[in-house]
């Protein structure tokens, strides 16, 4: 007799199963494409360090086929502007066309009124000809001939006659002599519900309870326009090109020339719309990529990088030491703190705050079993993520 050993489920297998259950309902038909992207090899972008050999390293990477996202952004912005201008011109032409039609109808109406003033219509004669009556006269003629009454053969049958002609289902009748009653029949109905499972919630349904939460209303403001800072340079390879950036080397100033990070990290920095003189708090800053990106814009007057764990704070210090020229001389412009973001109560200090809340780190969860949040030992932590995120926000 052969026995089949079930495949052991690793944390990344559980992560994929969870994402299939949850994200399929969120993204619908788009989920298969997103799923393929998450399972594909990671594609990094290169954040150029303005404190290194900037022009030299940008030329070197562009010669290898890398593209500056800022250049792509400006080209796309120009295309969108031209497209909007074309749509506006089309709408203007449609308005002119409709106005011409109205003017033409008005002229025809005026001509018709002039003809009627010269050749008036006789009462009771339709514009279509003398053989057709006006609607008012036609309705008057209908009043002289009321509709015929329905015949008696079409009268509805009475309730009593319907009951007399009805057929009874004798199989549904209960004979009292047998000893059965209507209540006794329910003793043989099979169980359809298990008691004691009223409070049981499937994990796939757990996060649905946070959708209708009215205790924490969120107002979403639509971003009208994204401004790409002049000194921010992020390079990537075009779609379909899976080339990797070489490991960064130190510049003549002693710092690394570029920092490799996920392209998605660029979006929250652009959404902040940084301006010169901003005072910014990066509440969950580790490992420090987005903080470094904000510094590369040369806009913030003050940047505070915070995280809750000592190990994560050390990673922030390490990044700043490797990519900033003499970071100790930055003074009050750059601070690294260790606090729980929920305990930060510094009001009217920052005009912009970036909160990259703890999450399931989807790509890492699908590729690595180590420190995976879908480990059985981290289930409670994972289920509390929405609560933690809401408290931080």
N, C-alpha and C positions, 0 to 999 in steps of 0.2 A: 504494500500500500504506500503510495507516494504522498508525501506531505509538502505543502507549499509554504515556504517561509515568507511572511509578509515583509514588505520593504519597510525599513525603519524610516520614520518621518523625522527629518531634521528641522531645526527652526526655520530655515529658509523655505522648506516645503510648506510649512504651516503658514508662513508669510504669504506665499503665492496663493494658497487656498483662501486665505482671509481677503486678500485684495480682489480675487475673482468674485467673491461673494459680495463685497462691499462696493468696490469701484464700478462694478458692472451696473449697479443701480444708479450710481451717480453720473457716470459718463455715457452710458448707453452704448450706441454704435461706435463711439470713439475709443472705447476701452481696449479693443483688440490691438489697435495701433499703439496706444500708450503702453500696453503690456509688452509688446515687442521692443519698444524703446527702453523700458526698464530692464529687460533681460539682455539687452545688447551691451557690449563692452563700453565702459565709461569713456566719455569724450571730454577732455579738459580744455579750458581756455587759459590763456597766458595773460596775466595782469602785469603790464609793463611798469617797472619801478622807476619813478621820476628822480630818485636819488642815486641811480646807477648810470650806466652808459646808455641813455635812453635812445638817442637817434641811431646809434650803432647797432644795438640789439634789435630795434624795430626793422631796420633795413635787412639784417641777417635773417630774421624770421619770415619777413615778407618774400625774400628770395627763395625760401623753402616752400612757398605756397600759402602761407598764412594770410588771412584777411583781417583788416582792422574793422571791428564791429562799429566803431564811430563812423567810418566812411560808409558802410552799408546802411547804417541808420539814417544818415543824411540823404543818401540816394533814395531810400524808400520814402522818406519824408517829402522829398521833392516830387516823387511819382504820385503820392497821395494828394499833394497840393494840386498838381496838374489834373488829376482825375476829378477832384472836387470842382476845379474851374470848368472842366468840360461838362460836368453834370449841371453846374449852375447855368452855363450857357444854354444847355439843352432845355432846362426849365424855363429860362427867359424866352426862348424861341416858342415853346409851347404856350406860354402866356400870351405872346404876340399873336399866335395863330388863333387862340380862343377869342381874343379881342377882335380880330378880323371877322371871325364868324358871327360874333354878336353884332358888330356894325352892319354886316350884310343882312342879318335877320331884321335889324331895326329899319334898314332902308326898304326892305321888302314890305314890312308892316306899314310903313308910311305910305308907300305906293298903293297898297291895298286900301288904306283908309281914304286916300284921294279918289280912287276909283269908286268906292262906295258912296262917297259924298256926291259924286256926279251921277251915278246910277244906283240909287237906293234899292234895297231888297224889299219885296212886298211881304206883308205879315202872313205867316203861315206857309211861306214857300221856302224851302231849304236852299242853301247855297249850292247843293249838288244838283238841283234841278227841280222843276215844278211837280214831278211825280212823287217826291218824298216829303213827308210831313216833318215839321219841326218837332223836336223831342217833347216840348210842352204840350203840343196838340196830340201827339201819340199817346202820352200818358193819360190825357183827358179821355181819349177813346177807350183806353183799357179800363177806366173806372166804370164805364157804362155796361161792361160785360164782365161781371164778377166770375171767378173761377168756379168750376163745377164742384159740388160736394162729393166726397168719396162714397162709394156704394157700401151697403150694409154688409156685403160679403167679406169686406176687408177688416171688419171689426176684430180687435184682439180678443182671444179666448179668455174667459174668466179664470181666476185662480183655482176655483173649485173644480172646474172641468179639467184643468191641467193636472191637478193632483189625482183625479180619478183615472186619467189615462197614463199616469206615470207607472214605471215598473220598479219594484223593490228588489234590492240585492239581498236575498235571503241568507247568503253566506255570512253577512255581517251581523245578523241577529243573534242574540245570546238567549239560550234556553235556560230559564231559572231552575228547571228540574235537574239539570246536570250539575248544579252546584257552583257554577262559574258566575262571576260578576265582572263588571267593567273594571273595577280596581284590581282584581286578581290577574287580569291580563298583563299588567305592567310588571309583574314579578318575573316574566320571561323575556323582558327586553334586555339585550346584551349591553354591557357597559360601554359607554362612548367617551368617557372622560376619567382620567386618573386623579384622584384626590391627593392633595399634598404638593402639586406642581403649579399652584397658582402664582407663586412668586418667582418661578424659574424663567429666566430670560436667556435666549440664545445669544452667543457672542456677536453674531452678525446683526442682531437687532439692538444690541446695547447702545451703539452710537446714535441710533435713530431718536432716542429720547432727548438728545441735545438739540435737535433741529427746531423744536417748538418751545424752547426755553424762553420765557418772557422776562425772566429776572435779569437777563443780561442783554438788553437790546443793542444791536450793532447797526449803525448807520453807514452804509457804503457810499462813498463819494466817488463819482466817476472822474477818472483822470482825463482832463481835456487834452493835455499835451505833455509829452516827456521832453525835458531838456537834457541834452547830453553834455556834460562838462567838457570844457575845451582841453583840459590837461589829463583827462581820463582816457587811457588807451588799453583796450582789451582785444587780443588777437585770437582768432579761431580758424580752423580749416573748414572749407565749404562742405555743404551737405553731400554725403556719399564718400567723402575723403576721411578715412579713419587713421590718418597719420598721427603720430604722437609727437608732442614737443619734447626735445631733449631735456635732460636735467639741467636746471639753471646753474650758471656759474657766477662767481663773484666778479663784480665790476672793479674798475680802478679805484673806486671809493671804498671798497671793502664789503659792500652789501651785495646781495643777490640781484640779478638783473630783472627777473620776473618771478611771479608767484602763480602756481598752477591751482586753479579752482574750478568749481562747477559753474557753467554759464548762467544757471538760474540765480546765482548770487548777485548778478548784475542788476536784476529787476528791482529788488527792494531798495537798492541804493539810488537808482534812477527815480523810483516812486517818491523818495524823500524830497526830491527837488532841492538839493543842497544849494545854498547861496553863501556868498562871502560873509563871514562873521557869525555863522550858525553855531549854536551850542548844542551838541548832540550827545545823547546817551545811547550806547549799544548795550541793551540790558542783558542779553544772552550772547556774548561776543565770541566765545571760544568756537573754533580754534583761532579766529582773528582775521579771516579772509575779508569779510565785509568791512571790518574796521580799517584794515589796511587800504581797501578800495576807497573808502571815504577820505582817508588821508591823502591819497593820490590825486584827488580833485583839487587839493590845496585850498579848499573853501572853509572848513570848520575852524572856528576860533578856539573852541574847546571840544575835546572828544574824550568821553569817559567810557572805558571798556570794562564791563562787569560780567562776572559769572559766579556761580554758587559753589563750585567745587574747587579745591586747591589745585588738583591736577589739571583742570581746565584753565585756571588762571595762569599756571606755569606755561601752558602752550601759548597763551596770548603774549606773555613776556618773551618767549622764544622767538615768535614771529616778528615782534617789534625789534628785537636785537639783531635779527638776520636781515631785515629789509629797510630799517631806518638808519640814517647816518647819525651816529651819536645820539640815541634816543634820550639819554639822561639830560641833555640840554633842552629838551622840549618843555620842561618845567610844567606849569599848570595847563598847558595846551593839550597834554596827553596824560591821562591817568588810567591806571588799571586797579580795579577794586574787586573785592570778594564779598558779595552779599546775595541773599535770596531776593530775587527781583520783587517778590510780593511784599517785602519789608522796606523797599525803597520809598521814602516819603519826602522827597525833595521837590517841593512845589515851586513853580515860577523860576526854575533854574535852567531848564532846557527848553528850547523852542521846537526841537525835533527829537523823537525817540524811535529807535529801531528795536523791535522785539521779534527775534527769530525763536519762537517758543519751541520747547522740546516736542518732538514728533516721532513717528515710527521709522523715520529715515529709510524710506521705501527701497531705494536702490541698494543701500548697505544690507538691508534685511533680506534681499533676494540673492545676494552674492556671497555673504559671509555668515558663518555660523557662530564665530566668536563674538562675544558681547552683543548678540542679537536680541532685540527686545521681544522677540517671539519665543524666547526660551521659557520653559514652564516656570522657572524660578522668577521670571519678570512679568508674569501674567497680570498680577495686581497692579504693578506700575504702569503697564500698558493700558489697562482699562481706566486708570485714573488720569490718563493724558488729557482728555477734554476738560476735565475739572481743573487740572493744573494750568492748562492754556488759558481758560477763562479767568482764573485768578490773576495770572500775570498781566493779562490785558486790562 
